[in-house]
Amino acid sequence: MGEIALIVKTKAQPGKRDELFDLYREMLAPRAEENDAQEVVVWSADQHDPDAFYLFEIYRDGEAMGANAAAPWFAEYMAKAGPLLAGEPEVGMATPRWSKGI
């Protein structure tokens, strides 16, 4: 299996997006920086909805993505992030076909 892209749209509880971003930077960003199998990671704040944000990741393969999802530190992050979220995220998975700048 080749590269896999994960596209996640999520909403925070009203006024909690920055708190979620800070939690992401503290708990997940350092892991992403150390993980060569997680080739691209972009956390983006929606410009029109102050509670929405997007996460775009490209993994070397599905196995690498699965390893991240099953890691105990990810469960720890989700336990802290869950109360700050406004429902389930929308998750899409895709096969990268072309890109610029990565």
N, C-alpha and C positions, 0 to 999 in steps of 0.2 A: 504494500500500500504506500502511496506517495504522500506528499504534503496534504495537510488538511487545515482549512480555515474555520475558525469558530467566530461567529458574529452574535453578540448578545446585546439586546436592548432591555434596559432595566429602569424602573422608577423607584426612587427613594420615597420614604415617608416625607410629607411636606417639610421643607427646610432642612432635610438631613443629608442631601447629596454631598456637601463638603465633608461632613463627618464620615460618610462612606468612602470618599476619596482618600481622606487621611488614613483610614483603616487599611485601605488597599495599599497605599504607599508604605505603610508600616509592615504589613504582614505578607503581601504577595509580590510587590515590586522587587524586593531583594531576591526572592526566589526566582523570578523571571529573569533577572539580570544574570544569575548564576547558571541558568538552564539553557544549554546550547541547543537542546531539542525544541525549545520554545523560541522560534526564530524571530517572530515579530509580535509585539504587544503594544496596543494603543488603547488608552483609556481616554474617552472623549466626553465632554459635557455638552448636552444639547443646548443650542443657542436660543431656542424658542420656549422650551419647557424647563423651568428651573429645577425640576426634580428628576428629569430623565438623563440617563447617560448610556454610553455604548462602550462595549469592550470588543476589540478586534484582535484576534490572535492567529498566528500561523504556527503550526507544529510540524516537525519533521515527518511525523506519521501518526496514525491513530493510536498506536501503542503509547507514544509519548504523551498524547493528550489524555489518554486513560490513566496513565501513571499520575499525572497532576491531579486529576479529578478524584483519585482514590487515596491521595496522600493525607495522612493525619493532620498536617498543618492546614490543608484546605478545609477540612471539616471544622477545625478550630476557627478559621476565618468565617466560615458560613454561620457558625453558632453566634458569633459576635455581630455579623452583618445582617442576619435574618431579621431581627427586630427593627432594623432601620429601613428595610425594603417595603415597598408598597405592592406586594403580590409577587407572583411568579414571573421570572424574566422570559422574554421571547428569545429563543435560541435557534440559530441557523448554523448549519454546517455545509461547507462547500469545498470543492477542489480548486485551488488557485490555478488559473490558466495563463495569466499575464499580470505583470505589475511594473510599476516604475518606482525607482528610488529605494527598493529593498533588495 
